[in-house]
Amino acid sequence: MLKIQEIREIIKLIDQSSIEKFTYETDGAKIKLEKGSTVQNVIPVQVEEQSVVVQKTPEVVTEKVIEQKAAAVVETPVVADASTYEVVSPMVGTFYAASSPEADDFVKVGDKVSADSIVCIVEAMKLFNEIEAEVSGEIVEILVKDGQLVEYGQPLFLVKKD
């Protein structure tokens, strides 16, 4: 069975290569990646004994999405200028601004953060992954909404570095 880390590695390798389309199949698991296009078909995939549907859709979906577009992939965070840092999503999943619906958001615009401050959670395959700020500074913009589906490498926050 493919593990999420193995899928991430495949995505990175394909992104760094000149390959436009890639399909991998092993032990009942199948993954299909295409650069610069939207996948229209739905492909069942077995990952760590969970059924996953690969699809590209603009709305929030209940199934987990394991598809990437080369345009959304960013190997290193992109900065708008030397003093601004983009905190990006390390995976495809659902963005959550707080640990639970009743809890306060991890951060708000204007909050000071350190490199190890938790700024959000990205849920992928029923695993809740805490995302750290990676730099010290002030949150200047939150680029996604709570509950929004995010892509691998998608900017989540802008932080003005100290």
Residue frames relative to the residue before (quaternion, step in Angstrom):
aa qw qx qy qz dx dy dz
M 1.0000 0.0000 0.0000 0.0000 0.00 0.00 0.00
L 0.4494 -0.6760 0.5146 0.2761 3.57 -1.08 0.73
K 0.2599 -0.7341 0.6061 0.1614 3.54 -1.07 0.77
I 0.6553 -0.5371 0.3539 0.3961 3.58 -1.16 0.58
Q 0.6320 0.5293 -0.3384 0.4538 3.62 1.01 -0.74
E 0.6379 0.5158 -0.3266 0.4695 3.59 1.04 -0.76
I 0.6317 0.5179 -0.3287 0.4741 3.58 1.04 -0.76
R 0.6346 0.5265 -0.3285 0.4606 3.60 0.96 -0.83
E 0.6543 0.5123 -0.3097 0.4621 3.59 0.96 -0.87
I 0.6312 0.5205 -0.3285 0.4720 3.58 1.01 -0.80
I 0.6423 0.5251 -0.3204 0.4572 3.59 0.93 -0.90
K 0.6609 0.5070 -0.3075 0.4600 3.61 0.90 -0.92
L 0.6722 0.5020 -0.3001 0.4539 3.58 0.89 -0.93
I 0.6603 0.4918 -0.3091 0.4760 3.59 0.94 -0.85
D 0.6460 0.5290 -0.3236 0.4451 3.59 0.96 -0.83
Q 0.7029 0.4622 -0.2625 0.4726 3.59 1.01 -0.78
S 0.6694 0.4886 -0.2994 0.4728 3.59 1.24 -0.27
S 0.5634 -0.5854 0.4560 0.3631 3.55 -1.33 -0.03
I 0.4119 0.7110 -0.4691 0.3238 3.60 1.28 0.12
E 0.2887 -0.7738 0.5439 0.1486 3.59 -0.89 0.98
K 0.7895 0.1153 -0.0470 0.6009 3.60 1.06 -0.80
F 0.0055 -0.7968 0.6031 -0.0374 3.55 -1.04 0.83
T 0.0034 -0.7689 0.6392 -0.0134 3.56 -0.97 0.92
Y 0.0375 -0.7887 0.6133 -0.0183 3.56 -0.91 0.98
E 0.0082 0.8021 -0.5948 0.0527 3.58 -0.85 1.00
T 0.1987 0.7613 -0.5970 0.1565 3.55 -0.89 1.01
D 0.8717 -0.0100 -0.0005 0.4899 3.58 -1.07 0.80
G 0.7524 -0.3977 0.2192 0.4771 3.61 0.82 0.92
A 0.6259 0.4916 -0.3476 0.4958 3.60 1.24 0.06
K 0.0083 -0.7931 0.6087 -0.0207 3.57 -1.00 0.82
I 0.0184 -0.7769 0.6293 -0.0040 3.56 -0.96 0.89
K 0.0775 -0.7858 0.6136 0.0088 3.56 -0.97 0.92
L 0.0378 -0.7954 0.6044 -0.0245 3.57 -0.78 1.10
E 0.0181 -0.7703 0.6374 0.0083 3.55 -1.10 0.77
K 0.3584 -0.7256 0.5462 0.2161 3.56 -0.95 0.88
G 0.8811 0.1450 -0.0906 0.4409 3.53 -1.18 0.75
S 0.7068 0.3732 -0.2925 0.5250 3.61 1.10 0.48
T 0.4428 -0.6666 0.5309 0.2788 3.52 -1.28 0.39
V 0.3613 -0.7203 0.5487 0.2224 3.55 -0.86 0.94
Q 0.2369 -0.7993 0.5418 0.1073 3.58 -0.71 1.07
N 0.7004 0.4561 -0.2819 0.4712 3.58 1.06 -0.63
V 0.3799 -0.7016 0.5620 0.2182 3.55 -1.27 0.51
I 0.0795 -0.8066 0.5856 -0.0112 3.56 -0.77 1.11
P 0.3221 -0.7345 0.5507 0.2312 3.64 -0.66 0.97
V 0.0746 -0.7964 0.6002 0.0005 3.57 -0.96 0.91
Q 0.2707 -0.7344 0.5945 0.1844 3.59 -1.03 0.75
V 0.0886 0.7734 -0.6206 0.0947 3.57 -0.70 1.08
E 0.8368 -0.1187 0.0304 0.5336 3.56 -0.67 1.16
E 0.6769 -0.5374 0.2652 0.4274 3.55 0.92 1.07
Q 0.5912 0.4946 -0.4088 0.4886 3.59 1.09 0.70
S 0.3996 -0.6940 0.5396 0.2600 3.56 -1.01 0.77
V 0.0603 -0.7957 0.6023 -0.0206 3.54 -0.83 1.04
V 0.2440 -0.7589 0.5840 0.1531 3.56 -1.01 0.76
V 0.2528 -0.7488 0.5959 0.1422 3.55 -0.88 1.00
Q 0.2800 0.7423 -0.5717 0.2092 3.56 -0.64 1.11
K 0.2773 -0.7314 0.5974 0.1770 3.54 -1.24 0.45
T 0.1862 0.7719 -0.5833 0.1711 3.55 -0.60 1.14
P 0.4995 -0.6901 0.4264 0.3041 3.62 -0.93 0.74
E 0.6986 0.4580 -0.2980 0.4618 3.63 1.08 -0.49
V 0.6177 -0.5185 0.4213 0.4149 3.55 -1.30 0.30
V 0.1261 -0.7981 0.5873 0.0482 3.58 -0.88 0.95
T 0.5233 -0.6440 0.4505 0.3293 3.56 -1.16 0.48
E 0.6469 0.4682 -0.3229 0.5081 3.62 1.14 -0.51
K 0.4970 -0.6562 0.4794 0.3042 3.57 -1.16 0.58
V 0.3094 -0.7710 0.5354 0.1521 3.55 -0.93 0.92
I 0.0639 -0.7940 0.6046 -0.0015 3.59 -0.83 1.04
E 0.4784 0.6381 -0.4563 0.3946 3.59 0.92 0.83
Q 0.0799 -0.8042 0.5864 0.0546 3.55 -1.00 0.67
K 0.2566 -0.7123 0.6251 0.1897 3.52 -1.26 0.52
A 0.5554 -0.6354 0.4183 0.3360 3.56 -0.92 0.89
A 0.6176 0.5627 -0.3522 0.4218 3.60 1.05 -0.65
A 0.7011 0.4606 -0.2690 0.4732 3.60 1.11 -0.60
V 0.5916 0.5925 -0.3645 0.4075 3.59 1.20 -0.36
V 0.0102 0.7762 -0.6287 0.0470 3.53 -0.86 1.05
E 0.3603 -0.7575 0.5025 0.2092 3.60 -0.52 1.15
T 0.7880 0.0841 -0.0369 0.6088 3.58 0.93 -0.89
P 0.6084 -0.5737 0.3886 0.3869 3.58 -1.06 0.62
V 0.3329 -0.7330 0.5652 0.1802 3.56 -1.05 0.85
V 0.2102 -0.7842 0.5720 0.1165 3.57 -0.94 0.84
A 0.4669 -0.6695 0.5027 0.2849 3.55 -1.03 0.86
D 0.7489 -0.0992 0.0519 0.6531 3.56 1.15 -0.71
A 0.7531 -0.4221 0.2528 0.4368 3.57 -1.26 0.08
S 0.7374 0.4191 -0.2411 0.4716 3.62 1.08 -0.59
T 0.6777 0.4559 -0.2913 0.4980 3.62 1.26 -0.06
Y 0.1163 -0.7911 0.6003 0.0197 3.55 -0.95 0.98
E 0.2785 -0.7490 0.5782 0.1647 3.57 -1.00 0.84
V 0.2353 -0.7133 0.6422 0.1531 3.55 -0.86 1.01
V 0.1126 -0.8271 0.5502 0.0208 3.59 -0.59 1.16
S 0.5581 -0.5967 0.4604 0.3470 3.54 -1.25 0.47
P 0.3337 -0.7606 0.5215 0.1953 3.61 -0.78 0.97
M 0.7913 0.1754 -0.0802 0.5802 3.60 1.28 -0.05
V 0.5312 -0.5579 0.5164 0.3740 3.52 -1.36 0.13
G 0.3553 0.7349 -0.5243 0.2425 3.58 -0.89 0.86
T 0.5873 -0.5476 0.4552 0.3848 3.54 -1.30 -0.38
F 0.3648 -0.7413 0.5351 0.1761 3.56 -0.85 1.10
Y 0.0022 -0.7707 0.6372 -0.0025 3.54 -0.99 0.91
A 0.3704 -0.7586 0.5040 0.1826 3.56 -0.80 1.10
A 0.7776 0.2149 -0.1111 0.5804 3.60 1.24 -0.40
S 0.6145 -0.5814 0.3966 0.3566 3.57 -1.25 0.39
S 0.7771 0.0020 -0.0165 0.6291 3.59 1.26 -0.38
P 0.6652 -0.5156 0.3415 0.4184 3.62 -1.16 0.36
E 0.6916 0.4744 -0.2810 0.4665 3.61 1.10 -0.63
A 0.6236 0.5770 -0.3326 0.4094 3.61 1.17 -0.52
D 0.5580 -0.5708 0.4817 0.3617 3.53 -1.31 0.40
D 0.6046 -0.5464 0.4300 0.3886 3.56 -1.24 0.50
F 0.5931 -0.5706 0.4289 0.3723 3.57 -1.14 0.64
V 0.8005 -0.0328 0.0553 0.5959 3.60 0.93 -0.93
K 0.1783 -0.7341 0.6437 0.1223 3.52 -1.34 0.43
V 0.6507 -0.4727 0.3940 0.4449 3.57 -1.26 0.26
G 0.7614 0.3300 -0.2743 0.4860 3.55 -0.88 1.01
D 0.5483 0.6162 -0.4002 0.3993 3.60 1.22 -0.29
K 0.3792 -0.6838 0.5771 0.2356 3.55 -1.18 0.71
V 0.0559 -0.7948 0.6043 0.0079 3.57 -0.98 0.87
S 0.2951 -0.6973 0.6129 0.2260 3.53 -1.30 0.41
A 0.7330 -0.4437 0.2831 0.4310 3.57 -1.27 0.25
D 0.7614 0.3631 -0.2061 0.4959 3.61 1.03 -0.70
S 0.3929 0.7156 -0.4847 0.3141 3.62 1.23 0.30
I 0.3902 -0.6819 0.5665 0.2487 3.57 -1.01 0.85
V 0.1472 -0.8186 0.5522 0.0584 3.60 -0.71 1.08
C 0.7966 -0.0830 0.0612 0.5956 3.61 1.18 -0.44
I 0.3422 -0.6728 0.5981 0.2694 3.52 -1.39 -0.16
V 0.1145 -0.7384 0.6571 0.0997 3.56 -1.12 0.72
E 0.2306 -0.7749 0.5785 0.1078 3.55 -0.66 1.17
A 0.0665 0.7678 -0.6325 0.0782 3.54 -0.86 1.04
M 0.8504 -0.0545 -0.0022 0.5232 3.56 -0.73 1.09
K 0.6823 -0.5195 0.2563 0.4460 3.57 0.95 1.01
L 0.5592 0.5239 -0.4146 0.4907 3.57 1.24 0.49
F 0.2563 -0.7698 0.5700 0.1299 3.56 -0.86 1.01
N 0.1186 -0.8222 0.5567 -0.0003 3.56 -0.40 1.32
E 0.3079 -0.7484 0.5600 0.1775 3.57 -0.66 1.11
I 0.2050 -0.7786 0.5864 0.0889 3.56 -0.88 1.02
E 0.2669 -0.7787 0.5536 0.1263 3.56 -0.83 1.05
A 0.6295 -0.5706 0.3899 0.3553 3.56 -1.24 0.53
E 0.2753 -0.8070 0.4690 0.2304 3.61 1.14 -0.69
V 0.7716 0.1337 -0.1071 0.6126 3.61 1.26 -0.27
S 0.4416 -0.6427 0.5441 0.3098 3.55 -1.28 0.34
G 0.3886 0.7141 -0.5190 0.2640 3.54 -0.99 0.81
E 0.5679 -0.5722 0.4725 0.3563 3.53 -1.31 -0.54
I 0.4456 -0.6660 0.5291 0.2792 3.58 -0.96 0.90
V 0.1157 -0.8188 0.5606 0.0450 3.59 -0.63 1.13
E 0.8059 -0.0167 0.0023 0.5918 3.59 1.18 -0.43
I 0.2242 -0.7156 0.6455 0.1449 3.53 -1.16 0.78
L 0.2619 -0.8429 0.4613 0.0905 3.55 -0.43 1.29
V 0.7546 0.2897 -0.1846 0.5591 3.62 1.24 -0.18
K 0.4416 -0.6877 0.5159 0.2569 3.54 -1.27 0.44
D 0.6257 -0.5385 0.4127 0.3851 3.53 -1.22 0.54
G 0.8051 0.2493 -0.2086 0.4962 3.57 -0.89 0.98
Q 0.5098 0.6617 -0.4107 0.3654 3.59 1.29 -0.06
L 0.4598 -0.6446 0.5387 0.2878 3.56 -1.15 0.71
V 0.0888 -0.8029 0.5887 0.0314 3.60 -0.85 0.96
E 0.4153 -0.6993 0.5384 0.2205 3.54 -1.22 0.67
Y 0.6241 -0.4919 0.4444 0.4135 3.52 -1.33 0.25
G 0.8274 0.2062 -0.1637 0.4961 3.59 -0.81 1.00
Q 0.4782 0.6744 -0.4411 0.3493 3.62 1.25 -0.03
P 0.4624 -0.6744 0.4934 0.2966 3.63 -0.88 0.88
L 0.2106 -0.7907 0.5679 0.0889 3.57 -0.95 0.96
F 0.8034 0.0443 0.0367 0.5927 3.57 0.97 -0.96
L 0.2336 -0.6958 0.6466 0.2080 3.52 -1.34 0.39
V 0.0912 -0.7945 0.6003 0.0051 3.55 -0.83 1.07
K 0.2881 -0.7169 0.6085 0.1809 3.56 -0.89 0.98
K 0.3620 -0.7709 0.4879 0.1912 3.54 -0.45 1.28
D 0.5160 -0.6255 0.4984 0.3067 3.54 -1.22 0.67
